[in-house]
């Protein structure tokens, strides 16, 4: 009888163990971009996997261990757009007992990067698949965004008096897996910053002596370091990072401008904000096992005194103009160690347009008319900066060979 009891107990334990291993994904997301396509598989537990490439035709195979079919996995195929630059089709099915197979039919040869992320914030365990084009993969997919290659606009009458066009890199904060701050009515910072960035680009391109480049032009994640590299890749004269932050108190309001600091933050609030913004890579998801030497060189804290001084001058000019559109949270440009402002040779500022956590400011941030006023103020600030510090001054002529 004892023998029968033990057999029954072992059987129950085996069945329980098998049930415990069965896992349904809680969410799947697909983020195409000009540089790479990202697939995110989220679950309550870590997902075991094996991945490999097949040729003729080119495919990436992902075997998910212990994963069962479910609504989230079924939804992955529906997220694929016809214009995805890398994936032509997604097929999902049981390969063998206990293994769910995901096959990505590829439009071109890619270099896949597959890694896992630990739970963070509202996210559970994430298995991330990044597909980079082979040519860009050797340089860690740090190619310039698609719109960088756009033809230079012809000079307008009177434009020959300028040394050359001023190139402004516009960085819409957050994106993709990283929504940024969330407003009381559900507005996402990443959407507002992209809308502002696109308006800003349109109006800068209309200036006779300027052109703008968007660091991201859609809803996808760009690591902070790559934002810097992209700006340097297009030989930007200025770098503007656009944000709309949140605070624990909904009463917080006003606009702010920040520059990089080599010697700590100018206030506790600036230090807190820099830490929060620098954590975007953790939320958006980067593969910490990949060490890129070019990126490392780019982000080394070089002797940036001259560039920081230029950033402060630019920040003051922009802050003054924004003050005519919105109240200022701080009347002076603040400084902290923002990773996204670390280009050693480009004046760079981070603009907190308003507090998305303030219901009144959230409403205005979603108002196209108010967005236009903010954008016009930023452009006026840029013009004011260059009126006092022309592009053809000796210091600037040596900035980009």
PyMOL commands that set and color helices and strands:
alter all, ss='L'
color gray80, all
select helices_A, chain A and resi 2-21+71-78+134-137+146-149+159-161+189-205+224-233+268-278+280-284+293-299+305-322+339-341+359-365+368-388+394-397
alter helices_A, ss='H'
color red, helices_A
select strands_A, chain A and resi 27-32+36-43+48-54+59-65+87-96+99-106+110-117+125-133+166-172+210-214+238-243+256-260+334-336+347-352
alter strands_A, ss='S'
color yellow, strands_A
deselect
rebuild
show_as cartoon
